[in-house]
Amino acid sequence: MKKGWKRVGAVVLTASMLVTVASAAAQYGAVDPNDPYAPPVSGMFHEQKINADGLVGQYSVYIPENFEPCTDGVMILTPDGMTAKSFVESEEGQAWKALSDELGIATVYVEPQDGQTWNLDLSDDDRDDQAFLKKVYDTIRSKSQTLDAPFDMDERAFYLVGYEEGGASAHEFAMAWPAIFAGAASVGGSAVPESAIDTLGDALSYPFAEADSLAGQQENAIPNCDVPVPMWIVESEDEADNSDAVEAYWATANDAEQTSANSYAQTVYVSEENDRQRVWVTDGAKADEMTPEVLYEEFLSKVQRFVGDPEGRLEWTVEHTNDGKTGFFTYEQMIDGKQRRWMVYVPSSYNSSEAVPLVVATHGYSSAMTAFTGDSRWQDVAEENGFIVVFTQGYPTDGVMGNIPVPYWNNPLMGLTVEEPVDELSYFRQVVAQVKEDYTIDATRVYATGHSNGSCMTWLLALKESNLFTAFAPIGSNMGAYYETIKMNDVAVPVWNMKGEYDNEDGASLAEGTLSHDTISYWTQANGVSATAVEQTDETGRYVTQEYQDADGVPLVRFTEVKNSPHAYLPAQAEMIWEDFFSKYSKKDGVLYYEGKAVTTPEAAPSEFTDIDGHWAQDAIEQGVKQGLFSGTSATQFSPEQTVDRAMAVTILGRSAGTAGNASAAAAYTDVSADAYYAPYVGWATQQSITNGTSQTTFGPTEAVTREQMAVMLSAYVKAQGKTLPVANEAAAYADDASISSWAKDAVAQMQTSGIMTGKENNQFDPAGAVTRAELAVVMQRIAAL
């Protein structure tokens, strides 16, 4: 028996007309620093169009005013003969809208082709509904500014509900794309043709619940019928609309056996291996009792699906609650003029009389602190091992990759420009300081980890805040992982980087030219460890680690390939990072300890450069590297003939002087970023009058340094250091003396008589010639000998 779809009264319709109905690209204002997590757009958006790849149709979107970044989404399929708009105006549609308002979740209403009928028999003559619905899904998850109704949906918590024929279509959609759903329900219709069940179930699934990647599909060869989806079948009173074959399909897909009934379902199937895999079947006579609130709160929202393992990982949704003393606690505070958030997990063993370690865990782009608790399960590791975790929250930033404002960690080294950059380093410093004030934290054991864009943020912390943290574990991305010029660390900075086999940025490849290769090359040199790795594989064979050790065997740099995994952060990784890495390191009074033993100061290994053997400057290069003045351009290359630019020149001089520099003194130069590795040395060199800018507002950091410019810099440097140049040679005119600029003649003469810089063949000084890294290495050793 079909359900009678009641229309709401005029009062409700009048109210519904007050919400926004967009007809163009998203229109929104600047992010409000006092309320940054509000949705950029909100309201009801009807007649959203799909017309691509031969797929035509429309849908409606409702975004409540209390929707926040990375929050649940529910797709609702209407019965035959009902448009999305008319469904929204029905009693059932208004109940879904009210639930959206109450819980702050987004709802998407999709109609059959032309509002008429769903193509349940998969006819080639009609629209491919599964492809169309997937196109709708891909559209709503894109967050693009070009949409009328964009929103930042949590893909871990995407649910599907269908009514009557829309319920049967929901089964087919879930059969075709099971890995993108955390749960589904059909109300009053599950009569899927058995031929369609076979066709959809036998096709190969997306293996990792990543809706935009087919990586690993052929290797895993998982049929759709083997992928579990929690399913609630609310039967129709008309037996012709029900299907025993569909019930059996989902019981098998969930590897579930029939068990005791519950207050909602008369037939219940549950998997013994994973109780999140469930099938509920409710008699049609009770269909009216299965309201949107019951469907969502009692079944759908209980489970989420996480990326990382084949088929995706179904887990109970994390409840972010506390008992007043332990559990999850959310904080908000104005930081640098912006409302910022973070969430602290306090284990049940916490006692304020005893200092405990702190792990700072950072989510990825467009995600949220609440989502990252489900991804990583760091709270479970903290509970078992008795430390505190703070889950940080990114600030919504507009325009990144053409998207609406969504959480984004601003790492200037990533090369992405944003209009209003957020000072993330200030945020992390203040959050850690506040957590230390609120809880008893062991300051010698503070660690940072993050995923994707949060991995980039973790790398920035490693580069800029290694004094605040003890060790770092960036997972899933190496954008912005290093400076172009390598700076030796005064104290070793332990880093453990992990990438999935099917990850972004060339997966987990360490082949030369990949970002991971360059990242590991940088950090092995910066920490002065061997560039030759010791390979280790865990007992499961899934985690293959390249370990780079110092002379004492301390694993200061690690890189792990996670086999058969995409762009993900797995709970097993959190456990490994704590047990095998973080827990072994502490740092006190500027000394790093590994398993209680002091780690020696990093020392470079110049013998590993393969392009300086027999070079005329080899001895000077090796000595300069050992002194920490120079680093290689890769793990095995020094590039002795590479040109020295102004940024590198002042950096080498600053390192030789033993100064930490002064980045603020470089603020007058518009082409010197405060986060640039050379900024402190530019400021120092300017203050010491070693060199000036190329104009009042520019320094020209990438401009090559000529030999006469180098002579002037060296002369000023020696004077600033309080040294006296010897007179070891007689002054004699160079053959190209007329080419030497008047402002450089005295400095060139000083370099000649002191022997710091000498001429070239045929008594040429070559004043306009570029200085090479080899030449600079030699003159720095001559100056060091003064």
Buried (B, 14 or more C-beta within 10 A) or exposed (E): EBBEBEEBEEEBEEEBEEBEBBEEEBEBEEBEBEEBBBBBBBBBBBBBEBEEEEBEBBBBBBBBEBBBBBBBBBBBBBBBBBBBBBBBBBEBBBBBBEBBBEBBBBBBBBBBBEBEBBBBEBEEEBBBBBEBBBBBBBBBBBBBBEBBBBBBBBBBBBBBBBBBBBBBBBBBBBBBBBBBBBBBBBBBBBBBBEEBBBBBBEBEBBBBBBBEBEBBBEEBEBBBBBBBBBBBBBBBBBEEBBBEBBBEBBBBBBBBEEBEEEEBBEBBBBBEEBEBBBBBBBEBEBBEEBBBBBBBBBBBBBBBBBBBBBBBBBBEBBEBEBEEEBBBBBBEEEBEEBBBBBBBBBBEBBEEEEBBBBBBBBBBBBBBBBBBBBBBBBBBBBBEBBBBBBBBBBBBBBBBEEBBBBBBBBBBBBEBEEEEBBBBBEBBBBBBEBBBEBBEBBBBBBBBBBBBBBBBBBBBBBBBBBEBBBBBBBBBBBBBBBBBBBBBBEBBBBBBBBBBBBBBBBBBBBEEEBBBBBBBBBBBBBBBBBBEBEEBEEEEEBBBBBBBBBEEEBBBBBBBBBBBBBBBBBBBBBBBBBEBBBBBBBBEEEEBBBEEEEBBBBBBBBEBBEBBEEBEBBBBBBBBBBBBBBBBBBBEBBBBEBBBBBBBBBBBBBBBBEBEBBBEBBEBBEBBBBBBBBBBBBBBBBBBEBBEBBEEEBBBBEBBBBBBBBBBBBBBBBBBBEEEBEEEEEEEEBEBBEEBBEEBBEBBBBBBBBBBBEBEEEEBBBBBBBBBBBBBBBBBBBBEEE
